[in-house]
Amino acid sequence: MRKIITKKYFVGFIVVIILAVALTWYYYAVFSPQEEGGLPEEVLGWSLELTVDGESIRTYNYSELSPRANPLVVTVNDKEITIQVVPLTSLLEENEMDPNSIASFTARALDGYLWDFNGSYIYDAYIQVVEEEFLSNDGPLRIVVVGEDVPHKSWVKLLVEIYFEIRYD
C-alpha cells in the first residue's frame, strides 16, 4: 500500500528546509571569517562608547582596540588564563581625562546589562579584546576588573558603553 503525502505535510517539509538553509546562511554570514583580518565585519566594526556625565567623549571600534591589546594573566575559577587587554586608564588619559577624578563607572552590555564599579577600581579595569574562539558567547569586547573582591560576573560581555561619573572636589 502506498502512502500519499498530504499537502499540509509537504508545505511543512518545505518550510523546514527553507529555515534550515536560512539559518545556515546566517551562521556563516555572521560567524565565518571574512577577508579583512579574518573576522566578520560585525566584529571589526563593533564599537565602545565612552561617556562622561552623560556626554559622549569618544567611540572606539574593535579594529582600533585590537592592535593595542597586551597580554594579562587573570585567575578565573582558580585557573590562570591569559587574555588580551587595553587598560581603561590609557583610554581615559588619551581623551585628556584624569583617572583619579573618576568617582564611579558603569559598564553597559548590548542587551542592557549594567554593572557599577567604584572609581577606586579604575586602575584595575581593562577592556578585553575577546579571542576569536569566544566571540559568539562573549562578543568582541568585555570589561575586566581584577581584584580579589571583584566577582567574575562583573566582567560585562558584549560591551558597548562605559559611563563615567566625575568626582568634583
For each residue, the residues with C-beta under 8 A, 3 or more apart:
1:
2:
3:
4:
5: 9 10
6: 9 10
7: 10 11
8: 11 12
9: 5 6 12 13
10: 5 6 7 13 14
11: 7 8 14 15
12: 8 9 15 16
13: 9 10 16 17
14: 10 11 17 18
15: 11 12 18 19
16: 12 13 19 20
17: 13 14 20 21
18: 14 15 21 22
19: 15 16 22 23
20: 16 17 23 24
21: 17 18 24 25
22: 18 19 25 26
23: 19 20 26 27
24: 20 21 27 28
25: 21 22 28 29
26: 22 23 29 30
27: 23 24 30 31 32
28: 24 25 31 32
29: 25 26 32 40
30: 26 27 40 42
31: 27 28 40 135 136
32: 27 28 29 40
33: 38 39 40
34: 37 38 39 40 41
35:
36: 39 41 44
37: 34 44 63
38: 33 34 132
39: 33 34 36 43 44 62 132 135
40: 29 30 31 32 33 34 43 44
41: 34 36 44 45
42: 30 45 46
43: 39 40 46 62 135 140
44: 36 37 39 40 41 61 62 63
45: 41 42 61 62 63
46: 42 43 61 62 139 140 141
47: 59 60 61 62 160
48: 59 60 61 65 127 141 159 160 161 162
49: 56 58 59 160 161 162
50: 56 57 58 59 60 91 92 95 161 162 164
51: 54 55 56 57 161 162 163 164
52: 55 57 97 163 164 166
53: 164 165 166
54: 51 163
55: 51 52
56: 49 50 51 59
57: 50 51 52 95 97
58: 49 50 91 94 95
59: 47 48 49 50 56
60: 47 48 50 64 65 91
61: 44 45 46 47 48 64 65
62: 39 43 44 45 46 47 65 66 129 140 141
63: 37 44 45 66
64: 60 61 67 68
65: 48 60 61 62 68 69 86 127 129 141
66: 62 63 69 84 129
67: 64
68: 64 65 86 90
69: 65 66 84 85 86 128 129
70: 84 85 86
71: 82 83 84 85
72: 82 83 84 85 126 144 146
73: 80 81 82
74: 80 81 82 83 144 146
75: 78 79 80 81
76: 79 81 152
77: 152
78: 75
79: 75 76
80: 73 74 75
81: 73 74 75 76
82: 71 72 73 74
83: 71 72 74 128 131 144
84: 66 69 70 71 72 128 129 131
85: 69 70 71 72 126 127 128 129 144
86: 65 68 69 70 90 91 126 127 129
87: 90 91 125 126
88: 91 92 99 105 122 125 126 127 143 162
89: 92 93 99 122 123 125
90: 68 86 87 93 94
91: 50 58 60 86 87 88 94 95 127
92: 50 88 89 95 97 98 99 102 122 164
93: 89 90 96 97 98 99
94: 58 90 91
95: 50 57 58 91 92
96: 93
97: 52 57 92 93 101 102 164
98: 92 93 101
99: 88 89 92 93 102 122 123
100: 122
101: 97 98 166 167
102: 92 97 99 105 119 122 164 165 166 167
103: 119 165 166 167
104: 116 117 118 119 164 165
105: 88 102 116 117 119 121 122 125 162 163 164 165
106: 114 115 116 117 162 163
107: 114 115 117 143 154 156 159 161 162
108: 112 113 114 156 159 160 161 162 163
109: 112 113 114 139 156 157 158 159 160
110: 139 158 159 160
111: 158
112: 108 109
113: 108 109 156 158
114: 106 107 108 109 156
115: 106 107 143 154 156
116: 104 105 106
117: 104 105 106 107 121 122 125 145 154
118: 104 121
119: 102 103 104 105 122 165 167
120:
121: 105 117 118 124 125 145 147 150
122: 88 89 92 99 100 102 105 117 119 125
123: 89 99
124: 121 145 146 147 150
125: 87 88 89 105 117 121 122 143 144 145
126: 72 85 86 87 88 143 144 145 146
127: 48 65 85 86 88 91 141 142 143 144 159
128: 69 83 84 85 141 142 143 144 155
129: 62 65 66 69 84 85 86 140 141
130: 134 135 138 139 140 141 142 157
131: 83 84 134 135
132: 38 39 135
133:
134: 130 131 137 138
135: 31 39 43 130 131 132 138 139 140
136: 31
137: 134 157
138: 130 134 135 142 157 158
139: 46 109 110 130 135 142 157 158 159
140: 43 46 62 129 130 135
141: 46 48 62 65 127 128 129 130 158 159 160
142: 127 128 130 138 139 155 156 157 158 159
143: 88 107 115 125 126 127 128 154 155 156 159 162
144: 72 74 83 85 125 126 127 128 155
145: 117 121 124 125 126 150 154 155
146: 72 74 124 126 150
147: 121 124 150
148:
149:
150: 121 124 145 146 147 154
151: 154
152: 76 77 155
153:
154: 107 115 117 143 145 150 151
155: 128 142 143 144 145 152
156: 107 108 109 113 114 115 142 143 159
157: 109 130 137 138 139 142
158: 109 110 111 113 138 139 141 142
159: 48 107 108 109 110 127 139 141 142 143 156 162
160: 47 48 49 108 109 110 141
161: 48 49 50 51 107 108
162: 48 49 50 51 88 105 106 107 108 143 159
163: 51 52 54 105 106 108
164: 50 51 52 53 92 97 102 104 105
165: 53 102 103 104 105 119
166: 52 53 101 102 103
167: 101 102 103 119
168:
169:
